Amino acid sequence: MTGNQGRRFSEQEIAKIRRFLTETEMTISEIATRMGCSKGPVAQINRKFDIRHYNGRRTVWEMGPAVTAVPTQP
């Protein structure tokens, strides 16, 4: 595997990481390995989009308000 240091994620890659964070039980480390990057960018995307709240823990999280908000049907 080649390194990708300094390379920006494409919109599709960001969407894929967001999907992994919202729809799977994968840890940040597992997502980073799958995407071929370090944990930092995955954690940064998590914070930016307010997806998971770890509350000082490493493996247990709650979904953030941006994810748990249920859209109302007209």
C-alpha positions as CSV (number, residue, x, y, z in Angstrom):
1,M,0.0,0.0,0.0
2,T,1.4,3.4,-0.9
3,G,1.2,6.4,1.4
4,N,-1.2,9.2,0.9
5,Q,0.2,11.8,3.3
6,G,-1.0,15.3,2.5
7,R,-3.6,14.1,-0.1
8,R,-7.1,15.5,0.4
9,F,-10.1,13.2,0.4
10,S,-12.5,13.4,-2.5
11,E,-16.1,14.1,-1.8
12,Q,-16.9,10.5,-2.4
13,E,-14.3,9.3,0.1
14,I,-15.7,11.7,2.7
15,A,-19.2,10.4,2.0
16,K,-17.9,6.9,2.4
17,I,-16.3,7.7,5.8
18,R,-19.5,9.4,7.0
19,R,-21.5,6.3,5.9
20,F,-19.1,4.0,7.9
21,L,-19.4,6.3,10.9
22,T,-23.2,6.4,10.8
23,E,-24.2,3.0,9.5
24,T,-21.6,0.6,10.9
25,E,-20.2,-0.5,14.2
26,M,-16.6,-0.1,12.8
27,T,-14.2,1.7,15.1
28,I,-12.3,4.8,13.9
29,S,-9.1,2.6,13.6
30,E,-11.0,0.0,11.4
31,I,-12.4,2.8,9.2
32,A,-8.9,4.3,8.8
33,T,-7.4,1.0,7.9
34,R,-10.1,0.4,5.3
35,M,-9.6,3.8,3.8
36,G,-5.8,3.6,3.8
37,C,-5.2,6.6,6.1
38,S,-4.4,7.3,9.7
39,K,-7.0,7.7,12.5
40,G,-6.7,11.5,12.6
41,P,-8.5,12.4,9.4
42,V,-11.4,10.0,10.2
43,A,-11.7,11.5,13.7
44,Q,-11.6,15.0,12.2
45,I,-14.5,14.1,9.8
46,N,-16.4,12.7,12.8
47,R,-16.0,15.9,14.7
48,K,-16.8,18.2,11.7
49,F,-20.0,16.4,11.0
50,D,-20.9,15.7,14.7
51,I,-21.5,12.0,14.0
52,R,-20.3,10.1,17.1
53,H,-19.7,11.3,20.6
54,Y,-17.2,9.2,22.5
55,N,-17.5,11.0,25.9
56,G,-14.0,10.2,26.9
57,R,-14.2,6.5,25.9
58,R,-12.5,4.8,23.1
59,T,-14.8,2.1,22.0
60,V,-18.3,3.2,23.2
61,W,-20.1,6.1,21.5
62,E,-23.4,7.8,21.2
63,M,-24.7,9.2,17.9
64,G,-24.6,13.0,17.7
65,P,-27.6,15.2,17.2
66,A,-26.9,15.7,13.5
67,V,-27.4,11.9,13.0
68,T,-30.2,11.2,15.5
69,A,-32.5,14.0,14.3
70,V,-35.4,12.4,12.5
71,P,-36.9,14.5,9.6
72,T,-40.5,15.2,10.0
73,Q,-42.9,14.0,7.2
74,P,-45.2,16.7,5.8
